[in-house]
Amino acid sequence: MVALVVGGLVVFVLGGVLAAMGRTPGDGVLVLSALLELLVLVQVVWAAAALVRGDRPAELLVFVLYLLGTVVVMPLVVFWSLAERTRWGHLVVAIGGLTVMAMVARLWQMWQAHRA
C-alpha cells in the first residue's frame, strides 16, 4: 500500500510539474505510469489471493469494484495522454496518479475495518 501511495504521489507531482512547465508527454512519465500499474497488478493478485482464502471485507462488492477500478485508471490516462499531445496530457497522468492514491487508500480503509 505504501509503495502504491508513494508511486501515485510521484506520478502526480511529476505530471503536475511537467504540465506547469508546458512540456508534452514523454517516455519518462509513461514509464512511471507503467510501473505504478505493475504495482497495482501486484496488489490485485495479493487481494485476490486473500479473497480466495476466505478473508473478505464487510463491503465485498465495493472492495472488488475499487480493486477493478484501480486496474483501469492508469491505462486509461496513459491512452488519453498519448492522444492529447499537449501539456494537458501530463495533467491527465497527474490526476490518474492522484486517483490511484485515493482508491488505494480507500481499499486499505475497507481492509482495515474488516480486521478491526
TORVONU-324856 format. One record per residue: x, y, z of N, C-alpha, C in turn; residue number from 1; residue in three letters. Coordinates in steps of 0.2 Angstrom, whole numbers, plus 5000, padded with zeros to 4 digits. Each point is the difference from the previous one (the first is absolute). Example, Ala and Ser with C-alpha at 12.3 -4.5 7.8 and 13.67 -1.06 7.14 Angstrom:
2
PT:n.x:n.y:n.z:ca.x:ca.y:ca.z:c.x:c.y:c.z:n:res
PT:5066:4972:5039:4996:5006:5000:5004:5006:5000:1:Ala
PT:4998:5005:4996:5004:5006:5001:4996:5005:5003:2:Ser
***
This chain:
116
PT:n.x:n.y:n.z:ca.x:ca.y:ca.z:c.x:c.y:c.z:n:res
PT:5004:4994:5000:4996:5006:5000:5004:5006:5000:1:Met
PT:5005:5000:5004:5005:5006:5000:5003:5001:4994:2:Val
PT:5002:4995:4996:5004:5001:4994:4995:5003:4995:3:Ala
PT:4994:4998:5000:4995:5002:4995:4998:5008:5002:4:Leu
PT:5000:5001:5006:4998:5007:5002:5006:5005:4998:5:Val
PT:5006:4997:5001:5006:5004:4998:5001:5001:4992:6:Val
PT:4999:4994:4997:5000:5000:4993:4995:5005:4997:7:Gly
PT:4994:5000:5002:4995:5004:4998:5001:5007:5001:8:Gly
PT:5004:5002:5006:5002:5006:5002:5005:5003:4995:9:Leu
PT:5005:4995:4998:5005:5002:4996:4997:5002:4993:10:Val
PT:4996:4996:4997:4997:5001:4994:4996:5006:5000:11:Val
PT:4996:5002:5006:4996:5006:5000:5005:5006:5000:12:Phe
PT:5005:5000:5004:5004:5006:5001:5004:5001:4993:13:Val
PT:5003:4995:4997:5004:5000:4994:4995:5002:4994:14:Leu
PT:4994:4997:5000:4996:5002:4995:4998:5008:5000:15:Gly
PT:4998:5002:5006:4998:5007:5002:5006:5005:4998:16:Gly
PT:5006:4998:5002:5006:5004:4999:5001:5001:4992:17:Val
PT:5000:4994:4997:5001:5001:4993:4994:5003:4996:18:Leu
PT:4994:5000:5002:4994:5003:4997:5001:5008:5001:19:Ala
PT:5002:5002:5006:5002:5007:5002:5005:5003:4996:20:Ala
PT:5005:4995:4998:5006:5003:4996:4998:5000:4992:21:Met
PT:4994:4997:4999:4998:5000:4993:5003:4995:4996:22:Gly
PT:5002:4995:5003:5003:4994:4996:4995:4995:4997:23:Arg
PT:5002:4997:4995:4995:4995:4997:5002:4993:5003:24:Thr
PT:4995:4995:5000:5001:4994:5003:5006:4996:4997:25:Pro
PT:5005:4998:5004:5005:4996:4998:5001:4993:5003:26:Gly
PT:5005:4997:4998:5001:4993:5002:5001:4999:5008:27:Asp
PT:5003:5005:5003:5001:5000:5007:4994:4999:5004:28:Gly
PT:4995:5004:4999:4994:5000:5004:4996:4994:4998:29:Val
PT:5000:4998:4994:4997:4993:4998:5003:4994:5003:30:Leu
PT:5007:5000:5001:5003:4995:5003:4998:4999:5008:31:Val
PT:5000:5006:5003:4997:5001:5007:4993:4997:5000:32:Leu
PT:4996:5002:4996:4993:4998:5000:5000:4992:4999:33:Ser
PT:5004:4997:4996:5000:4993:4999:5002:4997:5006:34:Ala
PT:5005:5003:5004:5002:4997:5006:4995:5000:5005:35:Leu
PT:4996:5006:5000:4995:5000:5005:4994:4995:4998:36:Leu
PT:4999:4999:4994:4995:4995:4998:5003:4993:5002:37:Glu
PT:5006:4998:5000:5003:4994:5002:4999:4999:5007:38:Leu
PT:5001:5005:5004:4998:5000:5007:4993:4999:5002:39:Leu
PT:4996:5003:4996:4993:4999:5001:4998:4992:4998:40:Val
PT:5003:4997:4995:4999:4993:4998:5002:4996:5006:41:Leu
PT:5006:5001:5003:5002:4996:5006:4995:5001:5005:42:Val
PT:4997:5006:5002:4995:5000:5005:4994:4996:4998:43:Gln
PT:4998:5000:4994:4994:4996:4998:5001:4993:5001:44:Val
PT:5006:4997:4998:5002:4993:5002:4999:4999:5007:45:Val
PT:5003:5004:5004:5001:4999:5007:4992:5000:5003:46:Trp
PT:4996:5005:4998:4994:5000:5003:4995:4994:4997:47:Ala
PT:5001:4998:4994:4997:4994:4997:5001:4994:5004:48:Ala
PT:5007:4999:5002:5002:4995:5004:4997:5000:5007:49:Ala
PT:4999:5005:5003:4997:5001:5006:4993:4999:5000:50:Ala
PT:4997:5002:4995:4992:4998:4999:4999:4993:4999:51:Leu
PT:5004:4997:4996:5000:4993:4999:5001:4996:5006:52:Val
PT:5004:5002:5005:5001:4997:5006:4994:5001:5005:53:Arg
PT:4996:5004:4998:4994:5001:5004:5000:5006:5004:54:Gly
PT:5006:5004:5000:5000:5007:5003:4997:5005:4997:55:Asp
PT:4994:5002:5002:4996:5005:4996:4998:5006:5004:56:Arg
PT:5000:5006:4997:4998:5006:5004:4992:5000:5000:57:Pro
PT:4997:5004:5004:4993:5000:5001:4997:5002:4994:58:Ala
PT:5003:5005:4996:4997:5003:4994:5003:4997:4994:59:Glu
PT:4999:4993:4999:5004:4996:4995:4999:5003:4993:60:Leu
PT:4993:5002:4998:4999:5002:4993:5004:5007:4999:61:Leu
PT:4999:5005:5005:5004:5006:5000:5007:4999:4999:62:Val
PT:5003:4996:5004:5007:4998:5000:5002:4998:4993:63:Phe
PT:4997:4995:4998:5001:4997:4993:5000:5005:4995:64:Val
PT:4995:5005:5000:4999:5005:4995:5006:5005:5000:65:Leu
PT:5002:5002:5006:5006:5004:5001:5006:4997:4997:66:Tyr
PT:5001:4993:5002:5005:4997:4998:5001:5000:4992:67:Leu
PT:4994:4998:4997:5000:5000:4992:5001:5007:4998:68:Leu
PT:4997:5005:5003:5001:5007:4998:5007:5002:5000:69:Gly
PT:5004:4998:5005:5007:5002:5000:5004:4997:4994:70:Thr
PT:4998:4994:4998:5003:4997:4994:4999:5004:4994:71:Val
PT:4995:5003:4999:4998:5004:4993:5002:5007:5000:72:Val
PT:5002:5003:5006:5001:5007:5000:5006:5002:4996:73:Val
PT:5006:4997:5002:5006:5002:4996:5000:4998:4993:74:Met
PT:4998:4995:4997:5000:4999:4993:4995:5005:4997:75:Pro
PT:4995:5002:5003:4995:5005:4997:5004:5006:4999:76:Leu
PT:5003:5003:5006:5003:5006:4999:5006:5000:4996:77:Val
PT:5004:4995:4999:5006:4999:4996:4997:5001:4993:78:Val
PT:4995:4996:4998:4997:5001:4993:4998:5007:4999:79:Phe
PT:4996:5003:5005:4998:5007:4999:5006:5004:4999:80:Trp
PT:5005:5000:5004:5006:5004:4999:5003:4999:4994:81:Ser
PT:5000:4994:4997:5003:4999:4993:4996:5003:4995:82:Leu
PT:4994:5000:5001:4995:5004:4995:5000:5007:5001:83:Ala
PT:5002:5003:5006:5000:5007:5001:5007:5002:5000:84:Glu
PT:5004:5001:4995:5007:5002:5000:5001:5007:5001:85:Arg
PT:4997:5003:5005:5002:5006:5003:5001:5000:5007:86:Thr
PT:5002:5006:5003:5001:4999:5007:4995:4998:5004:87:Arg
PT:4994:5000:4998:4994:4997:5004:5000:4992:5000:88:Trp
PT:5004:4997:4996:5001:4993:5001:5004:4998:5006:89:Gly
PT:5004:5004:5002:5004:4999:5007:4995:5001:5005:90:His
PT:4995:5005:5000:4996:5001:5005:4995:4994:5001:91:Leu
PT:4998:4997:4994:4996:4994:5001:5003:4995:5003:92:Val
PT:5007:4999:4999:5004:4994:5003:5000:5002:5008:93:Val
PT:5001:5006:5001:5001:5003:5007:4993:4998:5004:94:Ala
PT:4995:5002:4997:4993:4998:5003:4999:4993:5001:95:Ile
PT:5003:4996:4995:4999:4992:5001:5004:4998:5006:96:Gly
PT:5006:5003:5001:5004:4998:5006:4997:5001:5006:97:Gly
PT:4996:5006:5000:4997:5002:5006:4994:4996:5001:98:Leu
PT:4996:4998:4995:4995:4995:5000:5002:4993:5003:99:Thr
PT:5005:4998:4998:5003:4993:5002:5001:5001:5008:100:Val
PT:5003:5005:5002:5002:5001:5007:4993:5000:5004:101:Met
PT:4995:5004:4998:4994:5000:5003:4997:4993:5001:102:Ala
PT:5000:4997:4994:4996:4993:5000:5004:4995:5004:103:Met
PT:5006:5000:5000:5004:4996:5004:4999:5001:5008:104:Val
PT:5000:5007:5001:4999:5001:5007:4993:4998:5003:105:Ala
PT:4995:5000:4995:4993:4998:5002:5000:4992:5001:106:Arg
PT:5004:4997:4995:5000:4993:5001:5003:4998:5006:107:Leu
PT:5006:5003:5002:5003:4999:5007:4995:5001:5006:108:Trp
PT:4996:5005:4999:4995:5002:5006:4995:4994:5000:109:Gln
PT:4998:4998:4994:4995:4994:5001:5003:4994:5002:110:Met
PT:5006:4999:4999:5004:4994:5002:5001:5000:5007:111:Trp
PT:5002:5006:5003:5001:5001:5007:4994:5000:5004:112:Gln
PT:4994:5002:4997:4994:5000:5004:4998:4993:5001:113:Ala
PT:5001:4996:4995:4999:4992:5000:5004:4997:5006:114:His
PT:5006:5002:5001:5004:4997:5005:4999:5002:5007:115:Arg
PT:4997:5006:5001:4998:5003:5006:4995:4996:5004:116:Ala
***
